Amino acid sequence: MLFLTASLLGLAAGLTRSAFSVAMVAALLVASFALATFLSTGPTAYFKLLTAVLGYNCGLVGLVTTLAFTRSKSEA
């Protein structure tokens, strides 16, 4: 579920077509994990942060791939 949520965040940030939005969402993703780690009383798993970052990147790459594929199909 974390991977899917992060993928959708990447997709939504990429659809804005703003480099600032893409960078801000990535920074907020890491900042929210850091805040949760700071406020947590128990141990935290950095694997979840890695999963979220990979999901975010997969969402962005999926968007770019889809846009490239649809543009090449429409030009042919």
C-alpha positions as CSV (number, residue, x, y, z in Angstrom):
1,M,0.0,0.0,0.0
2,L,2.9,2.3,0.7
3,F,4.4,1.7,-2.7
4,L,1.1,2.4,-4.4
5,T,0.5,5.6,-2.5
6,A,4.0,6.8,-3.3
7,S,3.5,5.9,-7.0
8,L,0.3,8.0,-7.1
9,L,2.2,10.9,-5.4
10,G,4.8,10.6,-8.1
11,L,2.2,10.5,-10.8
12,A,0.3,13.5,-9.4
13,A,3.5,15.5,-9.0
14,G,4.6,14.7,-12.5
15,L,1.3,15.7,-14.0
16,T,1.8,19.3,-12.7
17,R,4.8,19.5,-15.0
18,S,6.6,21.7,-12.5
19,A,10.1,20.8,-11.4
20,F,9.4,22.6,-8.1
21,S,6.4,20.5,-7.4
22,V,8.3,17.3,-8.1
23,A,11.2,18.3,-5.9
24,M,8.9,19.6,-3.1
25,V,6.8,16.4,-3.0
26,A,10.1,14.4,-2.8
27,A,11.4,16.6,0.0
28,L,8.1,16.4,1.9
29,L,8.1,12.6,1.5
30,V,11.5,12.4,3.3
31,A,10.6,15.1,5.8
32,S,7.4,13.3,6.8
33,F,9.3,10.1,7.4
34,A,12.0,12.0,9.4
35,L,9.3,13.6,11.5
36,A,7.6,10.2,12.1
37,T,10.9,8.7,13.1
38,F,11.6,11.6,15.5
39,L,8.2,11.3,17.1
40,S,8.1,7.5,17.3
41,T,8.9,5.8,20.5
42,G,9.9,2.5,18.9
43,P,12.4,1.6,16.3
44,T,11.8,2.6,12.7
45,A,12.5,0.6,9.6
46,Y,14.3,2.5,6.8
47,F,13.1,-0.1,4.4
48,K,9.7,1.8,4.4
49,L,11.4,5.0,3.3
50,L,13.2,3.1,0.6
51,T,9.9,1.6,-0.6
52,A,8.3,5.1,-0.6
53,V,11.2,6.6,-2.6
54,L,11.2,3.7,-5.1
55,G,7.4,4.0,-5.5
56,Y,7.7,7.8,-6.1
57,N,10.3,7.3,-8.7
58,C,8.3,4.5,-10.4
59,G,5.3,6.9,-10.6
60,L,7.4,9.5,-12.3
61,V,9.1,7.1,-14.7
62,G,5.7,5.6,-15.5
63,L,4.4,9.0,-16.4
64,V,7.3,9.9,-18.5
65,T,7.2,6.6,-20.3
66,T,3.5,6.8,-21.0
67,L,3.9,10.4,-22.3
68,A,6.7,9.4,-24.6
69,F,4.8,6.4,-25.8
70,T,1.6,8.3,-26.6
71,R,3.5,11.1,-28.4
72,S,5.5,8.7,-30.5
73,K,2.2,6.8,-31.4
74,S,0.5,10.1,-32.4
75,E,3.4,11.2,-34.6
76,A,3.6,7.9,-36.5
